[in-house]
Amino acid sequence: MIKTLTKYGSSYALVIDKPILDQLKILPDTPLNISTDGKSLLISPENGEEGDISDEKFHEILDKINHRYGKVFKRLREIDSTP
């Protein structure tokens, strides 16, 4: 998708289409992190940085990890607590 900047007062704005905003779960009041790698402009929701997930999804993932590796974690804890 090719976009151009739109004059907005004494600045310029980049208009982001609603389907993209919806996909990224960006609302009008969502804080955005804006940075650059020197060649590209990077824009991400402050709460959507690096794969941010909901509490529900986090607990679901944590349950899967505990189910799969719980015994290993327990043994590591026991090894770590021995004098």
C-alpha positions in Angstrom: 0.0 0.0 0.0 1.4 3.4 -1.0 0.4 6.4 1.1 1.2 10.1 1.0 1.3 12.6 3.9 -1.6 15.0 4.4 -1.1 18.6 5.5 -2.3 19.0 9.0 -1.8 22.6 10.3 1.9 23.3 10.2 2.7 19.5 10.2 1.9 16.5 8.1 -0.2 13.5 9.0 -0.2 9.9 7.8 -3.8 8.6 7.5 -4.1 4.9 8.5 -7.0 3.0 7.1 -9.6 1.6 9.5 -9.0 -2.1 8.6 -5.3 -1.7 9.6 -6.3 0.1 12.8 -8.8 -2.7 13.6 -6.3 -5.5 12.9 -3.7 -3.8 15.3 -6.5 -3.0 17.8 -5.6 0.7 17.7 -8.2 3.2 18.9 -8.1 7.0 18.6 -6.8 7.3 22.2 -4.3 4.4 21.9 -0.7 5.6 22.7 1.6 4.9 19.9 5.4 4.2 20.0 7.0 5.9 17.0 10.6 5.1 16.2 13.0 4.6 13.3 15.6 2.1 12.3 17.3 4.8 10.2 15.5 3.8 7.0 11.9 3.1 8.1 9.3 4.6 10.3 8.1 2.1 12.9 4.7 2.7 14.6 3.2 0.3 17.1 0.6 0.5 19.9 2.3 1.1 23.2 0.6 -1.9 24.7 1.1 -4.0 21.4 4.9 -3.9 21.6 6.7 -7.1 20.6 3.7 -9.4 20.7 1.8 -8.0 23.7 -0.9 -10.4 24.8 -4.0 -10.2 27.0 -4.0 -11.5 30.6 -6.3 -14.3 29.5 -3.9 -15.4 26.7 -0.9 -15.1 29.0 -2.5 -17.4 31.6 -3.5 -19.9 28.9 0.1 -20.0 27.7 1.4 -20.2 31.3 -0.9 -23.2 32.0 0.4 -25.0 28.9 4.0 -24.4 30.0 3.3 -25.5 33.6 1.5 -28.6 32.3 4.4 -29.5 30.0 7.4 -28.5 32.2 6.0 -28.4 35.7 7.9 -31.4 36.9 11.1 -30.0 35.5 10.6 -26.7 37.2 9.8 -28.4 40.5 13.1 -30.5 40.3 15.1 -27.4 39.4 13.6 -25.6 42.5 14.5 -28.6 44.7 18.1 -28.7 43.3 18.5 -24.9 43.7 17.3 -25.1 47.4 19.8 -27.8 48.4 22.8 -26.6 50.5 
